[in-house]
Amino acid sequence: MARHNFLESDKRLLAERVGFHCSNPSCGVSTIGPSINANEREYVGVAAHIYSASVDNGPRANPSLTEEQRSSISNAIHLCNKCSTLIDKNNGSGYPAEILFGWKSYSEEVAKSRVYAEKPVVLYKKIDFQFLEKDYSTALSCSGLNEKNVESCPINNIVISDVANKLNLANKCILKGCSGSGKSLLTYQVAYSFYKQGYAIFKISKELLSNNFTPVSPQEKSVLVIDDAQILDSKHLESILSGAHKDCLVLANWNSSTSIDDGFLRNYPVIEISPVSQVKILKEYCLKHKDQISEKLKLIGLKTNKKNHHDRIEARIFRASRESTPWLFNYSLTEGWHGAKQDLDILEHNQKLSMVIVTVAIFQFATLDNGVSKQTILTALKKFNTDNQWLNKADSVLRKYCVSIESNVKNKHYEYSRRVLKIFLSKKNSVDELEYLIDLIATILKTNTYLNGHSNLLEFVMFDFRRGQYELNKRGIIEDVTSSLLSNTVSIQNEPANVTKLNSLVRFNKDVLRLLEKDSSILEKWILDVCRKTAYQLGNLINTLCNEDVKFLTVSQRHIKTVFYAMVDSDIDDRPRFAYLLNRMQFFVDDKGRNYGKQLFDISKFNINVSSFSNDTACYQFSKLIDELAHINSDWADEQIKNNIDEISELLNRDLMNAYSSLSDLIDHYFGVTSAILGIKFADSRIKKRAKYLARKLSTSSILQAFENIETVDVQNYGSIMIFLALYDKNKLKEISDKFNYQRLFELYKEDDKLDHYHRALIAILQNSDSNNYRDYVAKIIDKYNYIDELFLLLSPEYSLQKIKSGMRYRVDFGGRSECKNELFILTEIMKEDGGILLVKRIIRENINEISDAILNKAINVDKTKSKFSLLIFIHKYVPSIFDEIFREKDKGSVLIEKIYRLIKGTKQEKIYAQFYTFLLKSHSSHHISQIAKIETKYSSICRFDIRRFD
């Protein structure tokens, strides 16, 4: 579609009318200035369209405008390149034309005052809270928040009230918080609350402050705002704070991440911002407005609230809420690291400056997201390019693309770094780029400066940089690093990172085991040196050695005793660490050692009690101990459950979902929920006895009430609780099913166009043919998704059959848990109905795509079951013509021939599949006669297939 652009002369005039300043009142940066080169200038100005350049597409499109109006200077606004991108994000949502026309008028007035004013710059800049944003768009863009966002973002009323009280009492207050904690937004929200009370709000120009400056109220009832006060000389700041009075309040914020000394703040009213509390408020706000947030995320290309559980808006919000600051919350919510590709492409075409953010990413991995000094980055980059001009540009890239926290440089987000490295390594890299990267990684691994992050870096190379893994192994670097670690590590008590590093080295290069075998006493000594810092890491290392089928490690009774009593004597919250290690050690213990370990429980009289643990909602530590130690002494575990089961039931009845999250190891593993999901029979009668008692003690009303408060992301956990009841108290589950709030369940998944896995599972678990409530819900779901499958037929056979007869599609599932046994049974039963043969033939024809996919599926284990074979034979018997349609396309036959060559070499059942598939091609395709003849010549047994044997 045609774009109506501005004349170059109009672009120039537009910029001149605002004095080459960005027209965004919250920005106002100069858009022109000197370049590094003496004969050049830097220009970042953009003539942006207020109404879209296209007729009916783009941000703020206005089809009623003529071509002349659309390309006129009256439809243009001069902005910096960042703000021009900002106003067009989300198709212009949040920046309507009226706001942009207001910006333009305001900026021209400001420029006019600069021309005629005797003093071109003022000490105070008045904040009039115009052009306020009404939605959360800017916060999601992670572009920094200021006065225009005071209404569009959630408010921490507690903090604002505290600050207001301190301002009223002391005339001054400082908000202190780390980078990204929301301190600037909170500052402006406080100022806005005073603005609505009639105060004038002014921002102080920090650049103009002199040593003898004392603030004078610009007018009666003023609030002076100082953003990032830590930048000021302490003398200036103290002067401002001491000059505050009832008509001139001073409100400042302080970045604790970038300040070196904030000791003098003790003399002034300070309120410290809790990033965790701010994130919690954001989480609640986003969940409350999840539909609007979902729409915003869709506009930037993210999937929400649809088929994939991972993509649901609730799941995205919950993942983001694990971040440490509001900025990171928004960055995670929008998956801001997707900008990595754009950044890499821009820098790659500029003298390979992409190596700057790649280097930063490597150090970010090596320092566990802490970053390193700028000088460290530049020193490393000198090994890639020694040209001073290039290094100066690299310095500029660090300032523009990276963040600096406490003098350490790192990329915007850890996931951004991960994405940078993955994208960079997926490209065709030059030899010098790869050599530089491999040498950098080798250098980092050889120094203990970044020891804590060595394992993290090794894991990255192992999974995402296979060329690097090959080269590090080939050059002997991994063996050198391992030898150095083993020879220099005297004790692991203060260096648990060495254990984690060795674990990664073993997985990185199996030859490391040869070095370990030379002196296995090192590992045995490490176990004797165990402490709280190393117990879990040692457990992981021993687990890896077990997976590698190591024979040289010997775990003695002394080792068992040392770890057992370390567990008994440790703080109560640390005991699961040692229990995990004890559990892993069992792989290397003989029968005598196992009996000894079992006896230690009796000798020590070691017992645990739910009420003694720190978590008052439920007890994660108790659950972990039972899960780990039951394999060592099942009698002891049973006794602990018996003594605590009443209190466990009270915890679950008090707050089901929170208690379950802490007791999930107990319920899922010890009581066999996971085994039931996997189809594994659970035989321990004592465990069943305790589980049945617990199930009886659970309150039906508590279980039903818990469902009223959950979100979609909690349905999986709620389903696990229902499985527990299905195993141990079917009557209670039946009662719950009858009283269940199915309307609430329907609301949780109302946006789905496909039945979600966990939704489907919960319906199946709640099966209750005696309940009208349940049957009505199954019917409602069938009507919503407009198809019948195996599950619906089993849950509601009469209604499902009625729907199939009336024309609703029955979807055949070749990949279900029943491995086609139920599908064949269902089709056979349908045939017994009046007109059943015609009905079955219709079902088969409706599932031609599923049948085709089942035959052509290239996965390894899909042609090993007799039931799938029997279903295909059944289909061929009643609708053989369907295979004519499937193999009408030549490519499908080619795929199947490739598959036949693999199957003919497989198991007995796979050979039968190969014979059957060859028969299908001979009977229903004319495209591959010569290729089939070659197969029959090479494998004579393939000709012996007689379909009449199976009919």
N, C-alpha and C positions, 0 to 999 in steps of 0.2 A: 504494500500500500504506500502511496506517495507521501513523503514528508514535506512540510512547508517550513523551510528554514529561514533564518534571518540573514540580511545583508551584512557583509563584513563591516561596512561603515556604521550600521546600527549597533553592532556588537561593541564597537569601539566607543560610540557615544554613550551606550548603556553603562559601560564601565566607568567612563569619565564622570557621569552624573552622580555616581556614589563614591567618587574619589578613589576608585580601584580598591574598594573594600567589599567584603562579602555582605550581602543585604540581609542575611539572617541576623536578627538582633541579638541572638545568643552566641553568635560567632564573631562577625565583624573583622575577621583577619584581613590583612592587606593581601591583595591578589597579585601584586607585582613587586619586584625587587631585584637587587643585583644577583648575578649568578657567580659561581666560583671563578669562572673565566671572566677576565676583565672586559672582554668585548661582547659579552652576552648578558641577557636578563632572564630571570625566572618568572614565569607567568602561570598562575594556577586558576585564573578566572574562567568562568563558563557563562555563556548567555543561555540560560535555561528557559524552556517554555513553561508559561503558567498554565495555559490550556495546551493539551497535547499537540505535538507537531503533526500527528495523524488525525484524520477526520473523525473516526469513531473507535479508535483503539489507542491504548496508552494511558498514562496518568492524567486524570482530570480531562478526559476527552470531551469535546463540545462540538457535536456535529452541526450546530446552528451557525457556527462562524464561517465566514468566507475565507478563501485562500489568502486574500490580502490581509484580513484581520488576524489570521493565525500566524502569519509571518511578519506582522507589524511589531515595532519596538514596544508598543503598548502591551503586547502579550509576552514580553520578555522580562526577566529578572536576572541581575548580575549576582552570581554566587561563586564561592570557591568550589574546587572540584569535589570536595568531600560533601558539602551541603547540597550540591546539585544531585549527587547520588542519593543522599538521605531523603530528599523530598519525593523522589520517584520510587522509593522502596515500597513494596506491598501495593503496587499500582497507584501510588499517591495517597493511600489511606492514611489519615491523620494530618495531611497537609492540603486541605481544599484550596481552591483558587482565591477565596476571600482572604485567607491568612497570608497567602503569597503577595497579593496586591497590597495588603497592610504592611508587610515587610518592606516592599519596594518604596511605598510612600514614606514610611518612617526613615529608611536609610537615606533617601534623598534629602529629607529635612535635616538629618544629622550632618550630612556632607555639606549642606548649605551653611549650617552654623559653624562648621570648621573653617570654611572659607573666610567668613566675616568676623569671627570671634577674635578678640585681642589675645586671649589665651587659648590656643588650639586644643589643649588637653586639660581635663578637669580632674581634681582629686577624687571626687565622688561621682559615681555613675548610678543614676537613679534606676531602681528596678520597679517597673509599674505593673508587672504581671499581666502583660498583654499577650495575646496569641497563645494562650494556654492550650496544651494538647489535652484531648479528651479520652484517648485510649492508650494502650500499653505498648504502642509500636516502637518508640524510641528506646525504651528499656530493653526490648527484645533485640534491638539492633546493636546493643552493647556499645553505643557510641558516646556514652557519658551523659549523665543527667544533670539538669540545672533548674532554674526557676520556672521554665515552661512546663515542667513535668509534675508540679506540686499537686495537681488534681488527678492526673492519669495513673499515678502509682499508689499502692496501698500505704496507709499511714500507721506508724507506730505511735498510737495515742499516749502510751505510757511514757515514752521518751520525750515526746513533744510537751507533755504536761510537766515533766520534771524540769526540762530546759526553761519553759515559760516561768515556772516558779522561781528558779534561780535568777533569771533575768529581772523579775519583779523585785526580788529581795536584794540582789547584789549588783544589779545593772549590767552584769557581764556573765558570760558562760562560754565554755569551750567544749565542743563535741569532739571526742577523741576516738579514732578507730583505724583499723588497718586498711590497706588498699582494697577497694571494691566492697567495703562494708556498708556503703550507702550513706556515708556521713555528709556528703555535699547535698544530696537530696533532702535528708533530714533537716539540714541547716536551712534550706530554702522553704521547707514545709513549716518550720517554726516561724521564719520570717513572714510567711504568707498568713499565718494565724494572727500575727501582730498587724499586718497590712489590713486585714479585715476588721481590726479594731480601730482603724484610723491612723496608724503609724505610717510614716514615709520610710521606705526601705532603700538603703544606699549600699553599693558595693565599693569598697576602698580600692583605689589603684595602687597596688603595692609598689610599683616602680617609682613613685614620686615621693615616697616617705624619706624624710631626712632625720638625722640624729635628734634634733630638737623638736620634732613634730609632736603636737598634742592635738587630738581630734576635737574639732569644734562642731557642734550639731549643725548640719546644713539647714535645718529648719526645726521648728518645735515638734516634739514627739517623733524621734527618728530611731531607726535601728541600723547600725553599721555592720555590714557582713564582711567577714574576711574568710575567703575560701583558701584552703591549704596554707594555714597560718605558719606552719613549720618552715616555710620558705623564708619568712622574714628573719632579719637579725633580731635576736632576743630583746635587744634594747628597744627596737621599734615596737615590737609587740607589747612589751611591758608598758611602754609609754601610752599606747592606745588603750590597753586594759585599765591602767590606773586613771585615765582621764574619763572613763565612763561615768555617767550620772543619770538621773531619772528621766531626763529629756533626751538623752543620747545613749541608748543601750548598745553594747558591743557583743556580737554573736560571731564566734569563730569556730572553725573546725581544724583538726590537727591529724595529719596522716602519720600514725605510729610506725608504719612500715618503712618510711623514708626519713624519719627523724633520728638523729644520733643522740641528742641529749634533750630530754623533756623534763628534767628535774625541776625547773622553775615553775612548771604547771601546778605543782603542789600548793602554790600560794594563791591559786585562783579556783573558782568553781568549775569543776570538770565533770562531765558525764561520759562514761566509757560506753561505746556502742558494742553490743554483743552481736557479731555476725550471725551466730547460730539462731538467735531470736529473730533477726531480720529475715533470714532464710525461711524460718517457720511461718512468718507472716506472709511472705511471698507464696509459699506452698499453699496456704489456706486461701489466699486471694485467687491464685490460678485455678485451684480446684473449684472454687465458687463460680469463677467466670470461664470454666473450661471450654464452653462452646465458642466464646469469642477468641480465646487464646488458640484454640484448634484452628479456627479460620485464619488467624494471622500466620500460623505455622504452615498451613496449606499454601498460602500466598508466596512463601519463600521456598516452596518445593518439598516440604516434609509431609509424610503420610501420617494421618492421625485417626484414631478411633475407627479403624476398619478391620481388615481380616487378621492382621498380624498382632498378636498380643504385645509384642515388643514395641509396636508403633502407636499403641493407644495413647490418647492424650493423658490419661491418668498415669500410665506407666512412665511416660516421658517426664511428667511433673514429679513423680516419686523419685526417679533417677536423679533429676536435677536437684532435688532437695537434699541429696547426700553431699552436695558441694559445700564448701566452707564459707562462702561469701555470696551476697546477692548478685554481684557481677558475674561470678562463676555460675550461679544458678541460671541466670538468663543465657549465658554463653552455652551452657550444657543443654538447656531447653531448646535452643535454636540450632544446636549442633554447629556452632560457629566455626568449628574446625574445617567445615566444607570450603571455607575461603582459602584453604591452603593451596588448592590447585591453581586458583587465579594468581595468588602471590608468587607461586613457583614459576608460572608461565611468564609473568611480567619480569621477574628478576633473571630468569634463565636467558632471556633475550637481551639482557643488559650486561654483557661481559661475564656471564656465568655467576652473577651475584647471588643466585639461588643457593650457592654453597655457604653463604652466610647463615641463612635460617636453617639449613641442613646441619651445619656445625653446632649451632645453638641447640638444635633438637637432640643431637648425640649427647651433648653435655647435660641436657635436661633429663635424659634417660639415665645417664651415669650418676647424677646427683639426686635421683628420686624427686625430681620436679623442683629442686632448690635453685638451680642455675649456678652460674659462675660469673666472675668479674668480666667486664668488657675487655680488659687487657688480656685475660686468658683466651678469650675468643679470638682476638686479633692476632695474638702470638701463634695460635694454632693455624689461622688462615694464612700466615706468612709462608707456611710449607706448601700451600696451594698456589699462591701468587705473591711474589715479592715486590710487585710494582707499587710504589707509594700512592700513586693516584688511585689505583684500584682499591687499596686498603682504606683510603679516605672515603671512597664510596661505600665500602663495607661498613665503615663507622656510621655513615648516614643511614644505611639500611637497619643497623641495630637500633638507632634512635627512632626510626619511623615504624618498623614492623614488630619490634620486640618491646617487652616491658622490663622495667628495672625496679626491683624490690630489695631494699637494704643493700644496695650496691651490686646485687647479683642480677645478671641479664638472663632472661629466658623468653621463650615464645609465649604467645597470649594464653595458651592452655596446654595442658599435657596431651590431650587428645589431638590438638592442633599439631603438635610435634610428631605424634604417631602418624597422623595423616600425611604430613610433609615427607617423612621418611618413606612411607609406603608408596606414595605417588612418585617421588624422586627415583626410587629403585625400580619402579615398574617401567621406567623409560629406558631408552637405549643410551646408557651412560658412556662417556668417553673414558679412555684408559686412565687419564690423569685424575679424573673425578673418583673413579673406583680405587685407585692406588692411594689417593689422599685419604679416603674414608677408611680403608683397611688399616693404613698406618696410624690414623687417629685412634681407632678402636684399640689397636694393639698397644699404643702408648698409654691409653687410659687403663687398660687391664694390667699393665706392668707396674703401675704405681698404686700405692695404698691410699693416695689422697682421696680417691673416689671409691674406696672399698665397699661401702654400703650399697652402692649402685651397680657393682660389677655383675652380680647375678641378673639384675634387670637388663643390663646391656647385652649379656650373653643370651638371654631369652629372646630378645629382639632379633639378634643376628641369626639365632637358630631357626626362627619361624618366618622372618621377613627378609633376610639377607643371605640367601643360600650361597651366593658367590663368596660372600665374606666368610661364611663358615668353612667353605672348602679351602680358601686361601689361608686362613688362620691355622687350620689343621695341617695343610700341606707344608707350610713354612715352619712348623714345629712350635709355633707361638703358644698354643694351648698346652702342650706338654711342658714347655718352659715355665709358664705361669703356674701350672699345677705343682711342678717340682719345687718352685720357689715357695708356694703356699705351704706345702707339707714340711719343708725343711725349716721354715722361719716361724711357724706357729707353735709356740711353746705351750700356750694355754688358750682355750677358746672362751673362757669365762667372760672376758671383756671384749671379745671380738666374735660375736655370733655371726657376723657377716661372712666370716671365713667358712663356716659350715654351709651356709646358703650358697656361697660361691662354689665350693667343692661339689655340691649337689648339681649345680648347673653345668660344671665342667664335665662331670660324669655323663650327663645327658648329651652334652655338646660333642664329646669325642670318647667313644668306648675304650680307646687305648689308655685313657686315664686310669681305668681299672687295673691295668698292668702295673702302673706305678704304685697304686694302692696295695696291690697284692704283695709287692716287695717288702712292705712293712705294715701289715695290717694292725700291728700293735698301736699305731697312731689313732685309728678309729676307736679301738678299745679303750685307750687312754682318754679320748674325748668324752666317751660315755661316762667314765668315772669322774670327769670334771664337770658334769652336767650342772646347770643352774637354771633359774627361771628364764634367763635371756636366751638360752641355747636349747632348751628341751624340745620345743616344737620344731626347730630347724633340724635337730638330730633325728627326730621322728621322720621328717620328710626325706632326709638323706638315707636312712635305713630302708624306707619304703622304696626309694629308687634302686638301692642295691638288691632288694628282693625282686623287683621287676626285671633286673638284669641277670637274675639267677646266679648271684654271687655265692661262692662256696667258702671263701677264705675268712669270712667274719665269724668269730666265735663269741657268743654272749654267755658269760659264766654266771654262777649264782651270786658272785660278788657284784657284778653289774646290775643284776635284778634287785638285789638288796639296796644298792646305792640309789637307784632311781626310785624304788618304792618308798624308801624313807625320806627321800627328797620331796616326794609328793605329800607324804603324811605331815612333814614338818613345815611345808610351805604355807603361804597365805592362802586363804580359802579360794580366792578368785584365780590363783595360779595353778591349782591342782590339776585342771584339765590338760595343761601343757605336759605335765609329767605322765598323766594317764595315757595320753596319746603316744608318747615315747614307749611306755611299757607295752602297749598294744602292738606297736610296730616291731618291737624286739622279739615278740613271740615267733616271728619267722625264722629266727636264728637260735632258738632255744630247744634243747633236747627234752625228752620226757621227764628226766630227773629234774631239770631246771623248771619245767612247767609245774610239777608237783611242789617244788620249793616255793615258787611264786604264789601258788594257791594257799600254801600254809602261812605265808606272811600276813595274810588278812586276819587269820585267827590269832596269830601270835601278837600282832600289834593292836588288836581290837579296834581296827579302823572302821568308823561309821560316819555317815553323812546325813545331814538333816536339811530339808528344804528351807526351813525358817532361819537357818544360820547364814544363808547367803545374802549378798547385798541387794539383789534385785527384789523389790517388794511386790512386783507384779507377777513374776514367775521366775523360774530358776534355770537359766541357761547352763550354769556350771554343774548343777546337780544332774541335769539331763546328759551332758557330755560325759561326766564321770561314769554313769551307769552304762552308757553306750560303749565306751572304750573298755571298761574293766569287766563287763559281763563275759567277755571272751576269755578272760583269765580265771575268773572265779564266779561261775553262774549262781552258786548258792549264796554268795555274799550279795550279789546284785538283787536276787529275789528278796532277801531279807530287808535290804534298803527300801525297795519298792513297797513291801508290806508295811514297813514302819512309817512311810511317808505318804501313802496313797490318799488318805483322807485330806491332808493339806494340799496335795496336788489337785484334787477335785475342787477344793475351795478356790484355789487360784483360777482354775478354768471357769468356774461358775461366776466368779467375780468379774473377770474381763477375758472372755474366751479368746479373742484374736491375739491380744498382747501376750497372754499366757501361752498360747500355742506357739507363737513365734520363738519363745524361749525354750519351750519343752518339745520342739519339733523332733529333735534327735530321739527323745524317749518314745514319742508316739509313732513316728514314722519308721524308725529303725528297730528299737527294742520291741515294740508291740506289733511290728510286722506290717504296717501300712504300705511301705515301699515294696515289700515282698509280694503283697497282694496285687499291687499295680503291675508288677513284673510277672505275675502268674506263678510265683514260687510258693509251694505249700509250706505252712508254718506249723511245726509239730510239737513245740515245747508246751506241755500241759500246764506247767506252773505259770508261765508267762500268760497263757490264755486265761487262767484263773484270775490273775491280778487285773488283766485288761477288762474282763467281764465285770469285775467289781467296780472298776473306775467308770466304765460305761454306765452302769446302773446309777452311780452317784451323780452323774452329770445331769444338770437341770434342763428339761425340755424348753422351758421359758427363756433361760439364759442363752441357749443355742439359737432359738428363733429371734430373740432380741438382738443378738450379735450381728445377724444378717442385715438388720435394718440400718446399720451404721457403716457397712463396708463399701469399698469402691471396687471397680472391676478388677483391679490388680490383686485384690484379696480373695477372689473367687477360688483360685487354685488351692490356697491354704484352707479355706472353708470346706472345699471338696475333700481334702485329706481327713478332716474331722468327721465328715459324713462317711467316708470309707471305714474309719475306725468303728463307728457305730454299726455299719453294715456287717463288720466282722464279729462284733461282740454284743450287740443289743439290737436285733432287727425290729423288735416291737417298738422300741423308742424311735428308731429311724422311720418306721411306718407312721407313727403319730406325728413326727416332725413333717413328713411329706404331706400329710393331710392338712396340717395347719400352716404350711409354708406360705410366705408372701411371694407368690409367683409373679404378681404384677411388678414388684420391686426388681425381681430378676429380669423381667422383660424390659424394664426401663434402663437397666444397666447396659443392655445390649441392643437398645432400640435402633442405633445407627448402623448396625452390622447388616451387610447385604449377603453374608455367608455365616452359617452357624459356627461360632467360635468353639475351639477345642475344649476349653474349660467349661463353657456353657453346656455343651453337649454332654460332657462327663458328669456334671452335676445333675442334669436331667436323668441320666441313666442310673446314677446312684440312688436317686429319690424315687425310683420306680415303685408305683403303688396302684395296682389295677383296681383296688377297692375304693379309691378316693376320687370323687367327682372333681375336686379341686385339681388334682394331678392330671386326670384325663383331659380336662378342659384346657390345661396349659399345653399339653402335648399337641392337642388339636390346633391351638392357637399358633404354636411354632410351625406346625406343618403348613398351615395356611399362609403364614408370613413368608416362609422360604420357598413355598410352592414346589416341593418335591417330597418324595418318600424314599427312605433308604432302609437298610437292614435294622438300624436302631429303632426307627419309628414303628416299623412293622412288629418288632418284638415288644415294644412298650405299649402300643395301642393297635393291635392287629385288626380289629373290626373297622375302626375309623380309617386306618391306612388303606385297607383293602377296598373300602368304599370309595376313597379318593382315587385309587389307581383305576378302578372300574369307570370312574367318571372322567378319566382322561389325564389325571395328574401323573407326572413322570416318576417312575421308580428308578433310582440311581444305583447301579451295581458297583460295589466297591471291591476291587481286586486286591487291595492292599490292607484290608482291615485285620483286626486281631484274630478273627476266626479263620483267616487264611482261606476264604471262599467256602468253607463248610456251610456256614449259615446261608450264604447266597444261593447255593445249590439246593439246600433244603427248602428255602422260601419259594424259589421258582417251581420246585416240584409240587409244593403245597398249592400254589396258585393254579397249577394245571388241573387240580382236582375240582376247582370251581366251575360253575356253568360258563361255558365259553372260555375256559382257562387256557386252552392251547393258543387261541388267537391273542389272548391277553399277554401270554408269555412271549409270543412272536413280536408283538408290539414293543414290549419292554426291551427285548434284545436289539431291535432296530434302533430304539431311542438311545441305546448305549454303545453305538458303533465306535465313538471316539474312545471310550473307556476300554473297550475290547481291543482296539488297535493299539492303544498305549500299553496294555498288559502284555501283548504279544511282542511289541518292539522295544520294550523296556530293556536297557543295556546293563542295568545293575546286576551285580554278581549273584545274589541269592534269591532272585525272584522266580526262578524256574526249578525249585527244589521240592515243592509240595504237590502231593497227589491230588489234593482237593481243587487246586486251580486247574490242573490238567483235566480233571473230571468235569469241571464247569465248562471249559472250552469244548470238550467233546459233546456235552449237552447242547451247547450253542450250535455246534456244527450239525448235530442231528436234526434240530428243528428249524434252523434258519441258515442253511449252508451258503445261500446267496450273499450273505453279509460279508463273507470273505472275498467274494468277487469285487465288492465295493472297496474293501480295505486295500487290496493289492492292485487296484486299478492304476495307482501311482507307482511308477517304476522304482522310485527312490526307496519306498517302503520295503519292497522285495530285496533291494540291495542291503538294507540295514539288517534284515532277517537272515540273509545268507551269511553275513559276517558273524552273526550271533550263533548260527548253526555250527560253524567251524569251532567255536569255543565250547558249545554244549556237548558235542560229540566226544570230547575228551574228558568230560566231567563224570559225575556220579551216575548210578544206574538210572535214577529218575530223570536226570538231565539228558541222558542219551535218548530216553523215550520222548522227551520234549523235542529233541533234535529231529527224530524220526517223524513226529507229528507235524512240525513246522515245515519239513521238506515235503511231506504229503500235501500240506496246504498250498505251497507254492506250485507244486506239480498240477494240482487240481484247480487252482483259482487264479493263476498268473501265467501269461504267455511271454513275459519279458525276460525270463531267466532260465530258459531251457538248457542252454549250453553250460551254464554255471552249475545247475542242479546235476547235470550229467557228470561233471567233474567230481562233485561231492560223492555221487553214487559209485564212481569208479574208484575213488580213493578209500571210501568207507563203505564196503559192501553191506555191512549190517544195517545201514540206513534204509535199505530197500525192503527190509523185512516187516515194515509196519503195515498192519492190517486193521483199519478202523473198525471193522465189523466185530473184532474181539472186544472192543470197548463199548460199542453201542448196546 
